[in-house]
């Protein structure tokens, strides 16, 4: 089951939910005047306008409380799914229906609570489902846009010694880069497999580019992605090596010159 993006519990989205739902509710009632709920609002001594205001305030308060709780829960949980979010939306709608029904029951002492509950449930859910759809759609769009921006900023472009673009990859997929005279070999992952791409260029020319993506020089002939280093250890001959998190990747030598910089980056 797909994880729910963190943007759904962000402060900005929570504020939008708390404000947009009651505002949408008021506008919908004023424009379309659904007969059943208008009759319910008009059938008490407090009057239509007052009841519309109080009903909207109940939705506002419920949304503020539930969205605050949702943000707290999301921070404590390591992950959550779209299904969990759907359950939470149902809880929010149920809370709105119950408190609004209780309010109208207090205004009509001789009314039957479950009759009022049925009328309120149908109208409130039918109206509020629209802002939920709008907000969910816009939140998902925002998540996809942010994801694309992050993905694009994470891409690293390698050019050869003639400044011709030869290879594009996510920096996260690169394990290490190895120099071989006038060539460099970019060792990267493709799914669970390790692949190599050989490029005519020097380590000196690509070192600054790699630094921007946290690929650091660790040896005269190697640049390593510190994000993939699981440990540094010393061999029997005194050579320091970096072990990577891919089972098929070889250990990478780390010279004394670069050891401090690599160890501080872990």
Number of C-alpha atoms within 10 A of each C-alpha: 7 9 12 17 16 13 15 22 21 16 13 10 17 20 15 12 19 20 17 18 21 22 15 16 19 15 11 14 15 12 8 8 13 13 11 13 17 16 12 17 19 16 15 13 11 11 12 15 12 13 21 19 12 13 22 21 15 19 25 19 15 18 25 17 12 18 24 17 13 17 16 12 13 16 13 8 8 8 12 16 13 14 13 12 15 11 12 15 16 13 13 18 19 15 17 25 25 17 17 22 22 16 16 21 18 11 15 16 9 8 12 10 16 13 12 20 18 12 15 22 19 13 15 18 15 10 17 19 13 14 17 15 11 11 17 15 12 13 16 15 12 14 16 13 12 13 12 12 11 11 12 11 12 15 15 17 14 19 16 18 15 8 9 9 11 13 14 11 15 16 21 18 17 22 26 24 26 20 21 16 11 11 16 22 19 21 19 21 18 11 8 9 10 16 14 14 12 17 19 16 21 18 22 11 12 17 14 14 15 21 13 12 16 17 23 23 27 25 18 15 18 20 27 26 23 22 17 18 19 12 14 19 14 12 10 7 6 8 12 17 19 23 17 22 15 15 9 10 16 14 16 23 23 26 18 12 12 14 19 12 13 21 14 7 11 12
